Amino acid sequence: MGRILQEYVAMKTDAVVASLIDYDIEELKVAANKLLHDATMLGGKGFGTSFFKWIASFAAIYLLILDSTNWRTNMLTALLVPYIFFSFPESLFHFLRGEVGKWIAFIAVVLRLFFPRHFPDWLEIPGSMILILTVAPDIFAHRLRNNWIGLAIDLFIGCYLLQEHIRATGGFRNSFTQKHGISNTLGILLLIVYPICAFIIH
């Protein structure tokens, strides 16, 4: 009798869990349809540019992380900092330009000045990025970021990093076949896609 009761409870629980999962999946479908509808209502082109801006920013952050961990090259990867500055999505840019970014920058400066032994080398470029985001003058933060000049700077940085990466790997074919080659090459190509897409649309 006890075993039959346990099987019955297990069946009931499985049915409840399955129905909850089905309900959640249906809600996700409805939310995806609403997002697609709103994106087309707002203008598909603007949504595409915004989407590529997010992708390019995270590709640049990914490349910075790779550089600080296991992608040591002779390339000037510090150029990713101005790239991120000019291509960072508006919501994150204003969030980090506010009080949160000021506190992060303050802590980074204090650590670097007073505790240099405890400030790891891999934090140099992210610390610089936060400093630039918080203290950049308004002409850079508002006018050049949302202008063709910022897009041209991003395109130049992306093209420079791509040609340096291809040169460092020994050719275009090798950039896709060496260890970490595909991820690095795709990340750098994403850096180029956003400014080209933004130039074409705007």
Backbone as CSV, one residue per row, in Angstrom:
resi,resn,N_x,N_y,N_z,CA_x,CA_y,CA_z,C_x,C_y,C_z
1,MET,0.820,-1.199,0.000,0.000,0.000,0.000,0.864,1.264,0.000
2,GLY,1.943,1.240,0.803,2.826,2.393,0.892,3.511,2.687,-0.431
3,ARG,3.883,1.621,-1.156,4.559,1.811,-2.441,3.607,2.404,-3.464
4,ILE,2.375,1.953,-3.471,1.373,2.482,-4.403,1.127,3.959,-4.115
5,LEU,1.069,4.327,-2.846,0.866,5.718,-2.462,2.053,6.576,-2.911
6,GLN,3.279,6.062,-2.753,4.467,6.811,-3.186,4.465,7.014,-4.696
7,GLU,4.086,5.967,-5.455,4.029,6.094,-6.909,2.961,7.103,-7.323
8,TYR,1.826,7.100,-6.612,0.754,8.045,-6.918,1.209,9.486,-6.666
9,VAL,1.892,9.708,-5.536,2.389,11.048,-5.215,3.441,11.472,-6.242
10,ALA,4.324,10.535,-6.646,5.336,10.857,-7.647,4.689,11.210,-8.977
11,MET,3.634,10.482,-9.378,2.926,10.791,-10.630,2.277,12.156,-10.546
12,LYS,1.645,12.451,-9.419,0.994,13.752,-9.251,2.028,14.873,-9.314
13,THR,3.180,14.682,-8.653,4.227,15.695,-8.637,4.780,15.901,-10.036
14,ASP,5.023,14.813,-10.766,5.525,14.923,-12.132,4.533,15.663,-13.019
15,ALA,3.262,15.403,-12.841,2.251,16.086,-13.646,2.210,17.574,-13.326
16,VAL,2.348,17.916,-12.055,2.343,19.325,-11.657,3.568,20.031,-12.217
17,VAL,4.725,19.395,-12.106,5.955,19.991,-12.617,5.868,20.166,-14.128
18,ALA,5.365,19.148,-14.816,5.246,19.237,-16.274,4.295,20.360,-16.677
19,SER,3.192,20.507,-15.958,2.245,21.574,-16.301,2.843,22.950,-16.028
20,LEU,3.624,23.079,-14.947,4.276,24.356,-14.662,5.301,24.705,-15.739
21,ILE,6.063,23.717,-16.160,7.055,23.960,-17.213,6.364,24.338,-18.512
22,ASP,5.289,23.635,-18.859,4.541,23.984,-20.077,3.994,25.405,-20.003
23,TYR,3.487,25.779,-18.835,2.953,27.129,-18.657,4.060,28.173,-18.821
24,ASP,5.237,27.906,-18.228,6.362,28.841,-18.348,6.830,28.963,-19.791
25,ILE,6.864,27.863,-20.514,7.273,27.910,-21.919,6.278,28.724,-22.738
26,GLU,5.013,28.566,-22.462,4.001,29.363,-23.164,4.166,30.851,-22.867
27,GLU,4.483,31.191,-21.605,4.724,32.587,-21.253,5.949,33.138,-21.974
28,LEU,6.997,32.323,-22.102,8.188,32.753,-22.841,7.867,32.995,-24.314
29,LYS,7.036,32.153,-24.897,6.634,32.345,-26.291,5.865,33.652,-26.459
30,VAL,4.959,33.918,-25.530,4.179,35.163,-25.590,5.105,36.371,-25.446
31,ALA,6.068,36.300,-24.514,7.007,37.407,-24.317,7.884,37.604,-25.555
32,ALA,8.334,36.515,-26.180,9.145,36.634,-27.396,8.343,37.251,-28.532
33,ASN,7.082,36.857,-28.651,6.223,37.450,-29.694,6.004,38.933,-29.452
34,LYS,5.813,39.327,-28.188,5.638,40.744,-27.868,6.907,41.526,-28.182
35,LEU,8.074,40.958,-27.842,9.343,41.621,-28.133,9.520,41.804,-29.632
36,LEU,9.239,40.770,-30.400,9.367,40.862,-31.852,8.391,41.889,-32.419
37,HIS,7.171,41.898,-31.917,6.173,42.859,-32.383,6.589,44.287,-32.058
38,ASP,7.028,44.517,-30.816,7.449,45.864,-30.415,8.688,46.317,-31.179
39,ALA,9.604,45.379,-31.443,10.815,45.733,-32.187,10.468,46.147,-33.612
40,THR,9.540,45.459,-34.232,9.149,45.845,-35.594,8.348,47.139,-35.584
41,MET,7.585,47.383,-34.525,6.836,48.635,-34.440,7.775,49.822,-34.248
42,LEU,8.826,49.621,-33.454,9.777,50.705,-33.212,10.707,50.932,-34.392
43,GLY,10.779,49.987,-35.252,11.667,50.086,-36.413,12.700,48.998,-36.358
44,GLY,12.633,48.091,-37.281,13.542,46.955,-37.306,14.978,47.381,-37.438
45,LYS,15.242,48.474,-38.154,16.623,48.916,-38.352,17.254,49.360,-37.036
46,GLY,16.500,50.130,-36.269,17.023,50.596,-34.989,17.276,49.446,-34.031
47,PHE,16.390,48.452,-34.072,16.577,47.287,-33.219,17.827,46.522,-33.630
48,GLY,18.057,46.409,-34.949,19.245,45.709,-35.437,20.521,46.395,-35.008
49,THR,20.553,47.711,-35.118,21.743,48.454,-34.701,21.970,48.306,-33.203
50,SER,20.915,48.406,-32.429,21.033,48.263,-30.982,21.512,46.855,-30.617
51,PHE,20.983,45.858,-31.306,21.386,44.477,-31.057,22.869,44.292,-31.353
52,PHE,23.336,44.809,-32.502,24.753,44.679,-32.848,25.636,45.480,-31.897
53,LYS,25.107,46.573,-31.361,25.872,47.365,-30.390,26.124,46.543,-29.123
54,TRP,25.088,45.854,-28.641,25.240,44.999,-27.469,26.220,43.866,-27.754
55,ILE,26.061,43.221,-28.911,26.930,42.096,-29.264,28.384,42.561,-29.373
56,ALA,28.612,43.704,-30.037,29.980,44.205,-30.219,30.605,44.585,-28.877
57,SER,29.833,45.190,-27.999,30.371,45.563,-26.686,30.792,44.334,-25.895
58,PHE,29.944,43.320,-25.902,30.294,42.115,-25.162,31.414,41.337,-25.844
59,ALA,31.518,41.436,-27.165,32.659,40.823,-27.855,33.952,41.522,-27.444
60,ALA,33.922,42.849,-27.324,35.116,43.587,-26.892,35.489,43.225,-25.453
61,ILE,34.496,43.102,-24.592,34.772,42.707,-23.205,35.327,41.288,-23.170
62,TYR,34.778,40.406,-24.005,35.279,39.034,-24.104,36.747,39.024,-24.539
63,LEU,37.080,39.845,-25.527,38.472,39.913,-25.991,39.401,40.484,-24.915
64,LEU,38.897,41.433,-24.131,39.701,41.948,-23.011,39.970,40.860,-21.983
65,ILE,38.942,40.057,-21.706,39.112,38.962,-20.746,40.104,37.938,-21.289
66,LEU,39.975,37.614,-22.571,40.916,36.672,-23.178,42.343,37.197,-23.108
67,ASP,42.504,38.469,-23.362,43.843,39.052,-23.347,44.450,38.990,-21.955
68,SER,43.633,39.180,-20.938,44.179,39.177,-19.579,44.382,37.763,-19.046
69,THR,43.821,36.755,-19.716,43.989,35.389,-19.220,44.980,34.586,-20.053
70,ASN,44.630,34.322,-21.327,45.496,33.397,-22.063,45.743,33.789,-23.514
71,TRP,45.468,34.992,-23.886,45.623,35.401,-25.277,46.707,36.461,-25.371
72,ARG,47.820,36.231,-24.752,48.901,37.221,-24.733,49.472,37.388,-26.134
73,THR,49.280,38.564,-26.697,49.825,38.850,-28.013,50.518,40.197,-27.962
74,ASN,51.134,40.567,-29.068,51.788,41.870,-29.147,50.834,42.940,-29.654
75,MET,49.556,42.581,-29.840,48.583,43.552,-30.328,48.296,44.594,-29.252
76,LEU,47.884,45.723,-29.702,47.538,46.805,-28.791,46.072,46.637,-28.367
77,THR,45.836,45.695,-27.456,44.464,45.418,-27.040,43.915,46.505,-26.127
78,ALA,44.747,47.429,-25.695,44.236,48.563,-24.921,43.299,49.415,-25.777
79,LEU,43.355,49.245,-27.108,42.421,49.957,-27.986,40.981,49.500,-27.785
80,LEU,40.807,48.361,-27.117,39.441,47.910,-26.840,38.743,48.829,-25.842
81,VAL,39.505,49.544,-25.030,38.892,50.471,-24.059,38.155,51.601,-24.769
82,PRO,38.779,52.344,-25.718,37.979,53.354,-26.424,36.872,52.738,-27.276
83,TYR,37.085,51.515,-27.793,36.022,50.856,-28.549,34.808,50.652,-27.657
84,ILE,35.041,50.120,-26.464,33.930,49.900,-25.532,33.298,51.231,-25.153
85,PHE,34.110,52.254,-24.959,33.571,53.570,-24.612,32.605,54.067,-25.685
86,PHE,32.984,53.950,-26.957,32.147,54.474,-28.029,30.993,53.552,-28.408
87,SER,31.065,52.269,-28.059,30.009,51.351,-28.480,29.196,50.788,-27.326
88,PHE,29.473,51.206,-26.111,28.747,50.660,-24.955,27.278,51.032,-25.053
89,PRO,26.356,50.094,-24.798,24.924,50.419,-24.850,24.568,51.539,-23.879
90,GLU,23.586,52.339,-24.289,23.248,53.559,-23.537,22.901,53.278,-22.077
91,SER,22.093,52.253,-21.826,21.651,52.009,-20.447,22.834,51.662,-19.548
92,LEU,23.722,50.790,-20.022,24.896,50.438,-19.223,25.870,51.606,-19.106
93,PHE,25.975,52.381,-20.176,26.873,53.532,-20.157,26.441,54.534,-19.082
94,HIS,25.160,54.863,-19.051,24.682,55.831,-18.055,24.725,55.250,-16.646
95,PHE,24.525,53.943,-16.524,24.616,53.298,-15.212,26.037,53.406,-14.666
96,LEU,27.040,53.091,-15.512,28.424,53.149,-15.056,28.958,54.577,-14.985
97,ARG,28.326,55.489,-15.687,28.749,56.887,-15.617,28.194,57.570,-14.367
98,GLY,27.249,56.926,-13.722,26.640,57.480,-12.509,27.435,57.130,-11.258
99,GLU,26.727,57.053,-10.154,27.358,56.824,-8.855,28.059,55.477,-8.761
100,VAL,27.496,54.462,-9.381,28.112,53.131,-9.313,29.502,53.168,-9.936
101,GLY,29.606,53.744,-11.117,30.899,53.840,-11.777,31.892,54.688,-11.003
102,LYS,31.394,55.754,-10.380,32.286,56.603,-9.587,32.871,55.837,-8.401
103,TRP,32.032,55.022,-7.750,32.519,54.228,-6.632,33.521,53.174,-7.092
104,ILE,33.238,52.525,-8.211,34.170,51.522,-8.729,35.504,52.176,-9.088
105,ALA,35.438,53.334,-9.747,36.666,54.041,-10.121,37.429,54.494,-8.876
106,PHE,36.716,54.988,-7.873,37.357,55.424,-6.630,38.091,54.266,-5.956
107,ILE,37.442,53.109,-5.879,38.065,51.940,-5.250,39.275,51.484,-6.063
108,ALA,39.157,51.512,-7.390,40.283,51.108,-8.242,41.477,52.040,-8.049
109,VAL,41.222,53.351,-7.970,42.320,54.308,-7.781,42.950,54.142,-6.406
110,VAL,42.146,53.964,-5.376,42.681,53.784,-4.026,43.521,52.512,-3.956
111,LEU,43.028,51.434,-4.531,43.800,50.190,-4.529,45.115,50.351,-5.275
112,ARG,45.058,51.027,-6.407,46.273,51.195,-7.230,47.295,52.102,-6.535
113,LEU,46.827,53.137,-5.865,47.752,54.074,-5.217,48.331,53.553,-3.912
114,PHE,47.472,53.004,-3.058,47.904,52.672,-1.709,48.217,51.196,-1.494
115,PHE,47.695,50.343,-2.353,47.958,48.905,-2.228,48.389,48.336,-3.583
116,PRO,49.493,48.818,-4.142,49.868,48.372,-5.489,50.199,46.884,-5.571
117,ARG,50.643,46.299,-4.470,50.928,44.859,-4.500,49.664,44.028,-4.597
118,HIS,48.567,44.566,-4.089,47.303,43.829,-4.111,46.457,44.167,-5.330
119,PHE,46.979,45.009,-6.205,46.259,45.395,-7.429,46.824,44.560,-8.579
120,PRO,46.092,43.537,-9.019,46.641,42.649,-10.054,46.793,43.356,-11.405
121,ASP,47.717,42.842,-12.194,47.978,43.434,-13.507,46.770,43.346,-14.426
122,TRP,45.982,42.286,-14.284,44.850,42.116,-15.190,43.733,43.122,-14.924
123,LEU,43.817,43.860,-13.817,42.809,44.890,-13.537,43.165,46.252,-14.110
124,GLU,44.348,46.381,-14.696,44.780,47.682,-15.231,43.814,48.194,-16.306
125,ILE,43.556,47.377,-17.321,42.719,47.842,-18.440,41.255,47.995,-18.015
126,PRO,40.640,47.040,-17.280,39.264,47.306,-16.829,39.152,48.535,-15.925
127,GLY,40.166,48.753,-15.080,40.162,49.959,-14.247,40.235,51.216,-15.087
128,SER,41.059,51.179,-16.123,41.145,52.324,-17.039,39.828,52.557,-17.754
129,MET,39.172,51.451,-18.121,37.886,51.580,-18.811,36.844,52.266,-17.914
130,ILE,36.776,51.857,-16.657,35.825,52.480,-15.730,36.175,53.945,-15.519
131,LEU,37.466,54.255,-15.398,37.876,55.655,-15.233,37.463,56.500,-16.432
132,ILE,37.678,55.986,-17.629,37.303,56.742,-18.827,35.798,56.920,-18.904
133,LEU,35.051,55.875,-18.557,33.592,55.991,-18.600,33.081,57.056,-17.633
134,THR,33.707,57.159,-16.461,33.174,58.079,-15.448,33.658,59.507,-15.608
135,VAL,34.887,59.711,-16.080,35.428,61.068,-16.088,35.505,61.704,-17.467
136,ALA,35.045,61.011,-18.501,35.126,61.586,-19.851,34.275,62.844,-19.935
137,PRO,34.776,63.881,-20.590,33.984,65.104,-20.763,32.709,64.825,-21.569
138,ASP,31.733,65.691,-21.403,30.443,65.497,-22.073,30.561,65.488,-23.591
139,ILE,31.525,66.210,-24.139,31.662,66.222,-25.596,31.976,64.817,-26.113
140,PHE,32.759,64.037,-25.351,33.024,62.658,-25.742,31.862,61.749,-25.369
141,ALA,31.309,61.966,-24.183,30.301,61.052,-23.666,28.971,61.159,-24.392
142,HIS,28.637,62.316,-24.905,27.311,62.473,-25.500,27.351,62.814,-26.978
143,ARG,28.262,63.650,-27.391,28.280,64.076,-28.792,28.992,63.080,-29.687
144,LEU,30.218,62.705,-29.321,31.005,61.829,-30.194,30.552,60.377,-30.121
145,ARG,30.012,59.965,-29.000,29.541,58.582,-28.877,28.377,58.309,-29.822
146,ASN,27.496,59.232,-29.942,26.297,59.038,-30.762,26.436,59.726,-32.109
147,ASN,27.610,59.643,-32.688,27.913,60.374,-33.900,28.689,59.470,-34.835
148,TRP,28.842,59.907,-36.070,29.601,59.120,-37.043,31.083,59.074,-36.686
149,ILE,31.552,60.045,-35.893,32.960,60.044,-35.491,33.247,58.851,-34.579
150,GLY,32.354,58.605,-33.628,32.512,57.437,-32.758,32.454,56.134,-33.538
151,LEU,31.560,56.082,-34.538,31.480,54.884,-35.381,32.757,54.699,-36.194
152,ALA,33.304,55.805,-36.715,34.544,55.713,-37.497,35.700,55.240,-36.613
153,ILE,35.754,55.717,-35.367,36.805,55.274,-34.449,36.650,53.778,-34.166
154,ASP,35.403,53.332,-33.931,35.163,51.912,-33.698,35.561,51.073,-34.905
155,LEU,35.222,51.544,-36.107,35.569,50.801,-37.320,37.085,50.731,-37.498
156,PHE,37.770,51.828,-37.247,39.232,51.844,-37.353,39.859,50.872,-36.360
157,ILE,39.390,50.893,-35.121,39.935,49.999,-34.097,39.685,48.544,-34.479
158,GLY,38.468,48.229,-34.931,38.158,46.858,-35.323,39.011,46.379,-36.479
159,CYS,39.182,47.217,-37.509,40.014,46.847,-38.663,41.472,46.682,-38.259
160,TYR,41.966,47.584,-37.413,43.357,47.488,-36.956,43.581,46.194,-36.181
161,LEU,42.683,45.887,-35.251,42.853,44.669,-34.461,42.741,43.420,-35.326
162,LEU,41.861,43.451,-36.336,41.730,42.290,-37.226,43.011,42.073,-38.023
163,GLN,43.556,43.133,-38.598,44.777,42.947,-39.392,45.960,42.558,-38.509
164,GLU,46.017,43.066,-37.281,47.081,42.658,-36.368,46.926,41.198,-35.943
165,HIS,45.682,40.782,-35.738,45.424,39.386,-35.356,45.786,38.444,-36.503
166,ILE,45.424,38.823,-37.725,45.755,37.992,-38.888,47.272,37.928,-39.066
167,ARG,47.945,39.033,-38.886,49.408,39.054,-38.999,50.051,38.198,-37.907
168,ALA,49.533,38.277,-36.681,50.116,37.523,-35.571,49.915,36.018,-35.729
169,THR,48.805,35.612,-36.370,48.552,34.180,-36.544,49.179,33.627,-37.810
170,GLY,49.701,34.467,-38.667,50.374,33.994,-39.866,49.476,33.870,-41.085
171,GLY,48.401,34.600,-41.125,47.528,34.580,-42.293,46.073,34.381,-41.907
172,PHE,45.197,34.685,-42.866,43.763,34.617,-42.599,43.319,33.188,-42.300
173,ARG,43.844,32.228,-43.049,43.457,30.832,-42.819,43.896,30.366,-41.440
174,ASN,45.094,30.729,-41.040,45.593,30.330,-39.716,44.805,30.971,-38.583
175,SER,44.234,32.131,-38.835,43.474,32.790,-37.765,42.222,31.997,-37.402
176,PHE,41.775,31.101,-38.304,40.621,30.262,-38.001,41.017,28.863,-37.554
177,THR,42.282,28.490,-37.707,42.660,27.114,-37.401,43.510,26.972,-36.145
178,GLN,44.171,28.033,-35.713,45.009,27.911,-34.520,44.164,27.851,-33.256
179,LYS,44.825,27.441,-32.162,44.150,27.380,-30.868,43.646,28.770,-30.495
180,HIS,42.429,28.870,-30.082,41.736,30.127,-29.760,41.573,31.022,-30.983
181,GLY,41.925,30.533,-32.163,41.861,31.372,-33.358,40.450,31.710,-33.758
182,ILE,39.555,30.731,-33.738,38.187,30.971,-34.207,37.478,31.959,-33.294
183,SER,37.569,31.752,-31.987,36.859,32.649,-31.067,37.414,34.067,-31.136
184,ASN,38.731,34.198,-31.236,39.330,35.529,-31.329,38.940,36.215,-32.635
185,THR,39.017,35.469,-33.745,38.688,36.051,-35.040,37.227,36.445,-35.102
186,LEU,36.338,35.586,-34.614,34.911,35.932,-34.619,34.626,37.129,-33.715
187,GLY,35.298,37.188,-32.569,35.125,38.343,-31.687,35.559,39.633,-32.360
188,ILE,36.684,39.593,-33.061,37.165,40.800,-33.739,36.271,41.150,-34.923
189,LEU,35.767,40.133,-35.629,34.839,40.412,-36.739,33.558,41.065,-36.231
190,LEU,33.098,40.659,-35.048,31.917,41.301,-34.470,32.185,42.766,-34.140
191,LEU,33.442,43.092,-33.824,33.793,44.492,-33.577,33.622,45.327,-34.844
192,ILE,33.798,44.706,-35.999,33.692,45.429,-37.268,32.246,45.486,-37.748
193,VAL,31.459,44.457,-37.441,30.083,44.385,-37.946,29.231,45.531,-37.427
194,TYR,29.367,45.860,-36.122,28.510,46.915,-35.565,28.696,48.271,-36.258
195,PRO,29.928,48.813,-36.393,30.025,50.132,-37.038,29.598,50.107,-38.503
196,ILE,29.873,49.008,-39.218,29.441,48.938,-40.617,27.924,48.941,-40.686
197,CYS,27.287,48.146,-39.844,25.808,48.104,-39.808,25.248,49.489,-39.457
198,ALA,25.836,50.146,-38.478,25.350,51.472,-38.071,25.558,52.498,-39.162
199,PHE,26.687,52.433,-39.887,26.924,53.354,-41.014,25.897,53.136,-42.110
200,ILE,25.593,51.886,-42.428,24.639,51.578,-43.506,23.243,52.047,-43.142
201,ILE,22.836,51.801,-41.901,21.468,52.141,-41.496,21.295,53.644,-41.328
202,HIS,22.285,54.300,-40.750,22.142,55.738,-40.495,22.776,56.532,-41.594
